[in-house]
């Protein structure tokens, strides 16, 4: 199963992933960065949409 990962150093805090898939992505208000709350994933179509929507391409799925 693929694991969802965000490169926090690259994240610009746009929150698009959180809006698209709140089941998997959260947002740290203090750090102003998104993070993965459910690394084992969730709805594949929403995760892929979040990956595609990320302006800095910092979301990946690793085997």
PyMOL Python script that loads the backbone (N, CA, C, O; Angstrom):
from pymol import cmd

cmd.read_pdbstr("""\
ATOM      1  N   UNK A   1       0.843  -1.199   0.000  1.00  0.00           N
ATOM      2  CA  UNK A   1       0.000   0.000   0.000  1.00  0.00           C
ATOM      3  C   UNK A   1       0.879   1.250   0.000  1.00  0.00           C
ATOM      4  O   UNK A   1       1.879   1.320   0.715  1.00  0.00           O
ATOM      5  N   UNK A   2       0.495   2.224  -0.805  1.00  0.00           N
ATOM      6  CA  UNK A   2       1.259   3.463  -0.898  1.00  0.00           C
ATOM      7  C   UNK A   2       1.021   4.333   0.330  1.00  0.00           C
ATOM      8  O   UNK A   2      -0.081   4.393   0.874  1.00  0.00           O
ATOM      9  N   UNK A   3       2.090   5.004   0.745  1.00  0.00           N
ATOM     10  CA  UNK A   3       2.021   5.899   1.893  1.00  0.00           C
ATOM     11  C   UNK A   3       2.063   7.339   1.390  1.00  0.00           C
ATOM     12  O   UNK A   3       2.901   7.682   0.556  1.00  0.00           O
ATOM     13  N   UNK A   4       1.166   8.178   1.892  1.00  0.00           N
ATOM     14  CA  UNK A   4       1.112   9.581   1.472  1.00  0.00           C
ATOM     15  C   UNK A   4       2.133  10.382   2.276  1.00  0.00           C
ATOM     16  O   UNK A   4       2.198  10.272   3.501  1.00  0.00           O
ATOM     17  N   UNK A   5       2.933  11.192   1.570  1.00  0.00           N
ATOM     18  CA  UNK A   5       3.993  11.968   2.204  1.00  0.00           C
ATOM     19  C   UNK A   5       3.953  13.409   1.703  1.00  0.00           C
ATOM     20  O   UNK A   5       3.730  13.662   0.519  1.00  0.00           O
ATOM     21  N   UNK A   6       4.175  14.355   2.629  1.00  0.00           N
ATOM     22  CA  UNK A   6       4.336  15.766   2.248  1.00  0.00           C
ATOM     23  C   UNK A   6       5.747  16.202   2.624  1.00  0.00           C
ATOM     24  O   UNK A   6       6.197  15.970   3.746  1.00  0.00           O
ATOM     25  N   UNK A   7       6.435  16.828   1.691  1.00  0.00           N
ATOM     26  CA  UNK A   7       7.738  17.418   1.990  1.00  0.00           C
ATOM     27  C   UNK A   7       7.471  18.785   2.622  1.00  0.00           C
ATOM     28  O   UNK A   7       7.201  19.764   1.926  1.00  0.00           O
ATOM     29  N   UNK A   8       7.553  18.831   3.953  1.00  0.00           N
ATOM     30  CA  UNK A   8       7.204  20.044   4.702  1.00  0.00           C
ATOM     31  C   UNK A   8       8.080  21.238   4.320  1.00  0.00           C
ATOM     32  O   UNK A   8       7.628  22.382   4.376  1.00  0.00           O
ATOM     33  N   UNK A   9       9.314  20.980   3.938  1.00  0.00           N
ATOM     34  CA  UNK A   9      10.211  22.077   3.545  1.00  0.00           C
ATOM     35  C   UNK A   9       9.717  22.769   2.273  1.00  0.00           C
ATOM     36  O   UNK A   9       9.929  23.967   2.086  1.00  0.00           O
ATOM     37  N   UNK A  10       9.063  22.010   1.412  1.00  0.00           N
ATOM     38  CA  UNK A  10       8.566  22.553   0.142  1.00  0.00           C
ATOM     39  C   UNK A  10       7.181  23.172   0.272  1.00  0.00           C
ATOM     40  O   UNK A  10       6.822  24.047  -0.515  1.00  0.00           O
ATOM     41  N   UNK A  11       6.398  22.730   1.255  1.00  0.00           N
ATOM     42  CA  UNK A  11       5.005  23.170   1.397  1.00  0.00           C
ATOM     43  C   UNK A  11       4.921  24.690   1.582  1.00  0.00           C
ATOM     44  O   UNK A  11       5.646  25.273   2.388  1.00  0.00           O
ATOM     45  N   UNK A  12       4.012  25.322   0.809  1.00  0.00           N
ATOM     46  CA  UNK A  12       3.823  26.773   0.907  1.00  0.00           C
ATOM     47  C   UNK A  12       2.551  27.138   1.670  1.00  0.00           C
ATOM     48  O   UNK A  12       2.212  28.314   1.797  1.00  0.00           O
ATOM     49  N   UNK A  13       1.859  26.134   2.172  1.00  0.00           N
ATOM     50  CA  UNK A  13       0.683  26.396   3.007  1.00  0.00           C
ATOM     51  C   UNK A  13      -0.541  26.889   2.274  1.00  0.00           C
ATOM     52  O   UNK A  13      -1.318  27.668   2.825  1.00  0.00           O
ATOM     53  N   UNK A  14      -0.730  26.453   1.045  1.00  0.00           N
ATOM     54  CA  UNK A  14      -1.892  26.920   0.270  1.00  0.00           C
ATOM     55  C   UNK A  14      -3.194  26.247   0.711  1.00  0.00           C
ATOM     56  O   UNK A  14      -4.283  26.747   0.431  1.00  0.00           O
ATOM     57  N   UNK A  15      -3.074  25.128   1.392  1.00  0.00           N
ATOM     58  CA  UNK A  15      -4.207  24.361   1.933  1.00  0.00           C
ATOM     59  C   UNK A  15      -5.095  23.700   0.891  1.00  0.00           C
ATOM     60  O   UNK A  15      -6.174  23.221   1.239  1.00  0.00           O
ATOM     61  N   UNK A  16      -4.690  23.655  -0.365  1.00  0.00           N
ATOM     62  CA  UNK A  16      -5.537  23.018  -1.378  1.00  0.00           C
ATOM     63  C   UNK A  16      -5.719  21.533  -1.080  1.00  0.00           C
ATOM     64  O   UNK A  16      -6.809  20.999  -1.284  1.00  0.00           O
ATOM     65  N   UNK A  17      -4.683  20.859  -0.606  1.00  0.00           N
ATOM     66  CA  UNK A  17      -4.810  19.431  -0.288  1.00  0.00           C
ATOM     67  C   UNK A  17      -5.804  19.205   0.849  1.00  0.00           C
ATOM     68  O   UNK A  17      -6.559  18.232   0.837  1.00  0.00           O
ATOM     69  N   UNK A  18      -5.801  20.102   1.826  1.00  0.00           N
ATOM     70  CA  UNK A  18      -6.708  19.997   2.972  1.00  0.00           C
ATOM     71  C   UNK A  18      -8.153  20.174   2.514  1.00  0.00           C
ATOM     72  O   UNK A  18      -9.051  19.469   2.973  1.00  0.00           O
ATOM     73  N   UNK A  19      -8.368  21.125   1.601  1.00  0.00           N
ATOM     74  CA  UNK A  19      -9.718  21.367   1.080  1.00  0.00           C
ATOM     75  C   UNK A  19     -10.210  20.180   0.254  1.00  0.00           C
ATOM     76  O   UNK A  19     -11.380  19.806   0.334  1.00  0.00           O
ATOM     77  N   UNK A  20      -9.327  19.597  -0.529  1.00  0.00           N
ATOM     78  CA  UNK A  20      -9.699  18.492  -1.411  1.00  0.00           C
ATOM     79  C   UNK A  20      -9.905  17.196  -0.633  1.00  0.00           C
ATOM     80  O   UNK A  20     -10.850  16.454  -0.902  1.00  0.00           O
ATOM     81  N   UNK A  21      -9.034  16.923   0.324  1.00  0.00           N
ATOM     82  CA  UNK A  21      -9.066  15.634   1.022  1.00  0.00           C
ATOM     83  C   UNK A  21      -8.767  15.789   2.521  1.00  0.00           C
ATOM     84  O   UNK A  21      -7.694  15.398   2.982  1.00  0.00           O
ATOM     85  N   UNK A  22      -9.714  16.359   3.282  1.00  0.00           N
ATOM     86  CA  UNK A  22      -9.490  16.597   4.716  1.00  0.00           C
ATOM     87  C   UNK A  22      -9.355  15.310   5.539  1.00  0.00           C
ATOM     88  O   UNK A  22      -8.917  15.340   6.689  1.00  0.00           O
ATOM     89  N   UNK A  23      -9.734  14.195   4.940  1.00  0.00           N
ATOM     90  CA  UNK A  23      -9.610  12.901   5.614  1.00  0.00           C
ATOM     91  C   UNK A  23      -8.138  12.502   5.771  1.00  0.00           C
ATOM     92  O   UNK A  23      -7.775  11.804   6.718  1.00  0.00           O
ATOM     93  N   UNK A  24      -7.306  12.947   4.847  1.00  0.00           N
ATOM     94  CA  UNK A  24      -5.893  12.547   4.817  1.00  0.00           C
ATOM     95  C   UNK A  24      -4.951  13.692   5.205  1.00  0.00           C
ATOM     96  O   UNK A  24      -3.896  13.455   5.792  1.00  0.00           O
ATOM     97  N   UNK A  25      -5.333  14.938   4.875  1.00  0.00           N
ATOM     98  CA  UNK A  25      -4.446  16.080   5.103  1.00  0.00           C
ATOM     99  C   UNK A  25      -4.979  17.024   6.180  1.00  0.00           C
ATOM    100  O   UNK A  25      -6.176  17.305   6.244  1.00  0.00           O
ATOM    101  N   UNK A  26      -4.072  17.502   7.017  1.00  0.00           N
ATOM    102  CA  UNK A  26      -4.405  18.497   8.023  1.00  0.00           C
ATOM    103  C   UNK A  26      -3.568  19.736   7.791  1.00  0.00           C
ATOM    104  O   UNK A  26      -2.701  19.752   6.918  1.00  0.00           O
ATOM    105  N   UNK A  27      -3.826  20.787   8.580  1.00  0.00           N
ATOM    106  CA  UNK A  27      -3.058  22.018   8.433  1.00  0.00           C
ATOM    107  C   UNK A  27      -2.601  22.515   9.787  1.00  0.00           C
ATOM    108  O   UNK A  27      -3.403  22.675  10.708  1.00  0.00           O
ATOM    109  N   UNK A  28      -1.300  22.759   9.903  1.00  0.00           N
ATOM    110  CA  UNK A  28      -0.704  23.267  11.132  1.00  0.00           C
ATOM    111  C   UNK A  28      -0.700  24.793  11.068  1.00  0.00           C
ATOM    112  O   UNK A  28       0.106  25.397  10.361  1.00  0.00           O
ATOM    113  N   UNK A  29      -1.621  25.404  11.824  1.00  0.00           N
ATOM    114  CA  UNK A  29      -1.753  26.873  11.792  1.00  0.00           C
ATOM    115  C   UNK A  29      -0.466  27.567  12.241  1.00  0.00           C
ATOM    116  O   UNK A  29      -0.092  28.606  11.698  1.00  0.00           O
ATOM    117  N   UNK A  30       0.202  26.992  13.227  1.00  0.00           N
ATOM    118  CA  UNK A  30       1.418  27.606  13.769  1.00  0.00           C
ATOM    119  C   UNK A  30       2.558  27.582  12.749  1.00  0.00           C
ATOM    120  O   UNK A  30       3.247  28.582  12.543  1.00  0.00           O
ATOM    121  N   UNK A  31       2.741  26.428  12.119  1.00  0.00           N
ATOM    122  CA  UNK A  31       3.815  26.276  11.127  1.00  0.00           C
ATOM    123  C   UNK A  31       3.397  26.788   9.743  1.00  0.00           C
ATOM    124  O   UNK A  31       4.240  27.026   8.878  1.00  0.00           O
ATOM    125  N   UNK A  32       2.079  26.952   9.550  1.00  0.00           N
ATOM    126  CA  UNK A  32       1.529  27.322   8.249  1.00  0.00           C
ATOM    127  C   UNK A  32       1.933  26.334   7.157  1.00  0.00           C
ATOM    128  O   UNK A  32       2.332  26.707   6.054  1.00  0.00           O
ATOM    129  N   UNK A  33       1.809  25.049   7.518  1.00  0.00           N
ATOM    130  CA  UNK A  33       2.150  23.962   6.590  1.00  0.00           C
ATOM    131  C   UNK A  33       1.090  22.875   6.688  1.00  0.00           C
ATOM    132  O   UNK A  33       0.482  22.671   7.739  1.00  0.00           O
ATOM    133  N   UNK A  34       0.881  22.188   5.587  1.00  0.00           N
ATOM    134  CA  UNK A  34       0.002  21.022   5.599  1.00  0.00           C
ATOM    135  C   UNK A  34       0.795  19.829   6.132  1.00  0.00           C
ATOM    136  O   UNK A  34       2.025  19.805   6.068  1.00  0.00           O
ATOM    137  N   UNK A  35       0.080  18.854   6.653  1.00  0.00           N
ATOM    138  CA  UNK A  35       0.712  17.617   7.098  1.00  0.00           C
ATOM    139  C   UNK A  35      -0.242  16.455   6.843  1.00  0.00           C
ATOM    140  O   UNK A  35      -1.436  16.661   6.625  1.00  0.00           O
ATOM    141  N   UNK A  36       0.285  15.244   6.872  1.00  0.00           N
ATOM    142  CA  UNK A  36      -0.518  14.056   6.615  1.00  0.00           C
ATOM    143  C   UNK A  36      -1.042  13.532   7.944  1.00  0.00           C
ATOM    144  O   UNK A  36      -0.263  13.209   8.840  1.00  0.00           O
ATOM    145  N   UNK A  37      -2.378  13.448   8.074  1.00  0.00           N
ATOM    146  CA  UNK A  37      -2.957  12.920   9.310  1.00  0.00           C
ATOM    147  C   UNK A  37      -3.269  11.430   9.177  1.00  0.00           C
ATOM    148  O   UNK A  37      -3.494  10.742  10.172  1.00  0.00           O
ATOM    149  N   UNK A  38      -3.279  10.942   7.935  1.00  0.00           N
ATOM    150  CA  UNK A  38      -3.592   9.532   7.699  1.00  0.00           C
ATOM    151  C   UNK A  38      -2.661   9.013   6.601  1.00  0.00           C
ATOM    152  O   UNK A  38      -3.064   8.905   5.443  1.00  0.00           O
ATOM    153  N   UNK A  39      -1.406   8.690   6.968  1.00  0.00           N
ATOM    154  CA  UNK A  39      -0.415   8.301   5.946  1.00  0.00           C
ATOM    155  C   UNK A  39      -0.796   7.060   5.143  1.00  0.00           C
ATOM    156  O   UNK A  39      -0.339   6.880   4.015  1.00  0.00           O
ATOM    157  N   UNK A  40      -1.645   6.198   5.735  1.00  0.00           N
ATOM    158  CA  UNK A  40      -2.049   4.997   4.993  1.00  0.00           C
ATOM    159  C   UNK A  40      -3.025   5.336   3.872  1.00  0.00           C
ATOM    160  O   UNK A  40      -3.405   4.468   3.086  1.00  0.00           O
ATOM    161  N   UNK A  41      -3.427   6.604   3.805  1.00  0.00           N
ATOM    162  CA  UNK A  41      -4.225   7.066   2.674  1.00  0.00           C
ATOM    163  C   UNK A  41      -5.717   7.050   2.923  1.00  0.00           C
ATOM    164  O   UNK A  41      -6.181   6.865   4.048  1.00  0.00           O
ATOM    165  N   UNK A  42      -6.449   7.245   1.857  1.00  0.00           N
ATOM    166  CA  UNK A  42      -7.893   7.320   1.898  1.00  0.00           C
ATOM    167  C   UNK A  42      -8.408   7.223   0.476  1.00  0.00           C
ATOM    168  O   UNK A  42      -7.926   6.404  -0.306  1.00  0.00           O
ATOM    169  N   UNK A  43      -9.383   8.051   0.135  1.00  0.00           N
ATOM    170  CA  UNK A  43      -9.932   8.008  -1.232  1.00  0.00           C
ATOM    171  C   UNK A  43      -8.856   8.321  -2.273  1.00  0.00           C
ATOM    172  O   UNK A  43      -8.351   9.441  -2.350  1.00  0.00           O
ATOM    173  N   UNK A  44      -8.520   7.312  -3.067  1.00  0.00           N
ATOM    174  CA  UNK A  44      -7.431   7.451  -4.047  1.00  0.00           C
ATOM    175  C   UNK A  44      -7.655   8.622  -5.003  1.00  0.00           C
ATOM    176  O   UNK A  44      -6.714   9.344  -5.334  1.00  0.00           O
ATOM    177  N   UNK A  45      -8.900   8.809  -5.447  1.00  0.00           N
ATOM    178  CA  UNK A  45      -9.165   9.883  -6.405  1.00  0.00           C
ATOM    179  C   UNK A  45      -8.933  11.255  -5.771  1.00  0.00           C
ATOM    180  O   UNK A  45      -8.432  12.166  -6.430  1.00  0.00           O
ATOM    181  N   UNK A  46      -9.298  11.406  -4.491  1.00  0.00           N
ATOM    182  CA  UNK A  46      -9.080  12.681  -3.801  1.00  0.00           C
ATOM    183  C   UNK A  46      -7.594  12.914  -3.532  1.00  0.00           C
ATOM    184  O   UNK A  46      -7.112  14.041  -3.645  1.00  0.00           O
ATOM    185  N   UNK A  47      -6.875  11.865  -3.180  1.00  0.00           N
ATOM    186  CA  UNK A  47      -5.428  11.991  -2.946  1.00  0.00           C
ATOM    187  C   UNK A  47      -4.739  12.409  -4.248  1.00  0.00           C
ATOM    188  O   UNK A  47      -3.886  13.296  -4.249  1.00  0.00           O
ATOM    189  N   UNK A  48      -5.116  11.766  -5.350  1.00  0.00           N
ATOM    190  CA  UNK A  48      -4.512  12.116  -6.640  1.00  0.00           C
ATOM    191  C   UNK A  48      -4.853  13.548  -7.027  1.00  0.00           C
ATOM    192  O   UNK A  48      -4.010  14.263  -7.569  1.00  0.00           O
ATOM    193  N   UNK A  49      -6.074  13.966  -6.754  1.00  0.00           N
ATOM    194  CA  UNK A  49      -6.489  15.346  -7.043  1.00  0.00           C
ATOM    195  C   UNK A  49      -5.652  16.329  -6.222  1.00  0.00           C
ATOM    196  O   UNK A  49      -5.239  17.373  -6.727  1.00  0.00           O
ATOM    197  N   UNK A  50      -5.402  15.988  -4.950  1.00  0.00           N
ATOM    198  CA  UNK A  50      -4.571  16.836  -4.086  1.00  0.00           C
ATOM    199  C   UNK A  50      -3.138  16.917  -4.607  1.00  0.00           C
ATOM    200  O   UNK A  50      -2.534  17.990  -4.619  1.00  0.00           O
ATOM    201  N   UNK A  51      -2.597  15.775  -5.039  1.00  0.00           N
ATOM    202  CA  UNK A  51      -1.250  15.737  -5.612  1.00  0.00           C
ATOM    203  C   UNK A  51      -1.190  16.637  -6.845  1.00  0.00           C
ATOM    204  O   UNK A  51      -0.257  17.424  -7.005  1.00  0.00           O
ATOM    205  N   UNK A  52      -2.187  16.514  -7.708  1.00  0.00           N
ATOM    206  CA  UNK A  52      -2.227  17.311  -8.943  1.00  0.00           C
ATOM    207  C   UNK A  52      -2.422  18.800  -8.666  1.00  0.00           C
ATOM    208  O   UNK A  52      -1.921  19.641  -9.412  1.00  0.00           O
ATOM    209  N   UNK A  53      -3.152  19.133  -7.591  1.00  0.00           N
ATOM    210  CA  UNK A  53      -3.460  20.530  -7.282  1.00  0.00           C
ATOM    211  C   UNK A  53      -2.326  21.253  -6.562  1.00  0.00           C
ATOM    212  O   UNK A  53      -2.302  22.483  -6.527  1.00  0.00           O
ATOM    213  N   UNK A  54      -1.399  20.514  -5.995  1.00  0.00           N
ATOM    214  CA  UNK A  54      -0.317  21.122  -5.213  1.00  0.00           C
ATOM    215  C   UNK A  54       0.573  21.985  -6.113  1.00  0.00           C
ATOM    216  O   UNK A  54       1.181  21.477  -7.055  1.00  0.00           O
ATOM    217  N   UNK A  55       0.652  23.303  -5.822  1.00  0.00           N
ATOM    218  CA  UNK A  55       1.422  24.195  -6.704  1.00  0.00           C
ATOM    219  C   UNK A  55       2.935  23.968  -6.659  1.00  0.00           C
ATOM    220  O   UNK A  55       3.643  24.340  -7.595  1.00  0.00           O
ATOM    221  N   UNK A  56       3.432  23.362  -5.579  1.00  0.00           N
ATOM    222  CA  UNK A  56       4.870  23.126  -5.475  1.00  0.00           C
ATOM    223  C   UNK A  56       5.222  21.635  -5.574  1.00  0.00           C
ATOM    224  O   UNK A  56       6.374  21.245  -5.386  1.00  0.00           O
ATOM    225  N   UNK A  57       4.222  20.823  -5.868  1.00  0.00           N
ATOM    226  CA  UNK A  57       4.410  19.383  -6.078  1.00  0.00           C
ATOM    227  C   UNK A  57       5.162  18.709  -4.928  1.00  0.00           C
ATOM    228  O   UNK A  57       6.094  17.939  -5.156  1.00  0.00           O
ATOM    229  N   UNK A  58       4.745  19.009  -3.676  1.00  0.00           N
ATOM    230  CA  UNK A  58       5.443  18.442  -2.516  1.00  0.00           C
ATOM    231  C   UNK A  58       4.731  17.222  -1.936  1.00  0.00           C
ATOM    232  O   UNK A  58       5.186  16.669  -0.935  1.00  0.00           O
ATOM    233  N   UNK A  59       3.618  16.788  -2.545  1.00  0.00           N
ATOM    234  CA  UNK A  59       2.899  15.611  -2.068  1.00  0.00           C
ATOM    235  C   UNK A  59       3.245  14.419  -2.955  1.00  0.00           C
ATOM    236  O   UNK A  59       3.170  14.503  -4.181  1.00  0.00           O
ATOM    237  N   UNK A  60       3.622  13.320  -2.330  1.00  0.00           N
ATOM    238  CA  UNK A  60       3.936  12.113  -3.088  1.00  0.00           C
ATOM    239  C   UNK A  60       3.309  10.897  -2.407  1.00  0.00           C
ATOM    240  O   UNK A  60       2.884  10.952  -1.253  1.00  0.00           O
ATOM    241  N   UNK A  61       3.268   9.816  -3.148  1.00  0.00           N
ATOM    242  CA  UNK A  61       2.873   8.526  -2.595  1.00  0.00           C
ATOM    243  C   UNK A  61       4.058   7.597  -2.746  1.00  0.00           C
ATOM    244  O   UNK A  61       4.575   7.412  -3.848  1.00  0.00           O
ATOM    245  N   UNK A  62       4.488   7.010  -1.639  1.00  0.00           N
ATOM    246  CA  UNK A  62       5.644   6.114  -1.669  1.00  0.00           C
ATOM    247  C   UNK A  62       5.185   4.705  -1.342  1.00  0.00           C
ATOM    248  O   UNK A  62       4.326   4.496  -0.485  1.00  0.00           O
ATOM    249  N   UNK A  63       5.765   3.759  -2.029  1.00  0.00           N
ATOM    250  CA  UNK A  63       5.418   2.350  -1.785  1.00  0.00           C
ATOM    251  C   UNK A  63       6.006   1.878  -0.479  1.00  0.00           C
ATOM    252  O   UNK A  63       5.824   0.721  -0.101  1.00  0.00           O
TER     253      UNK A  63
END
""", "prot")
cmd.dss("prot")
cmd.show_as("cartoon", "prot")
cmd.util.cbc("prot")
cmd.orient("prot")
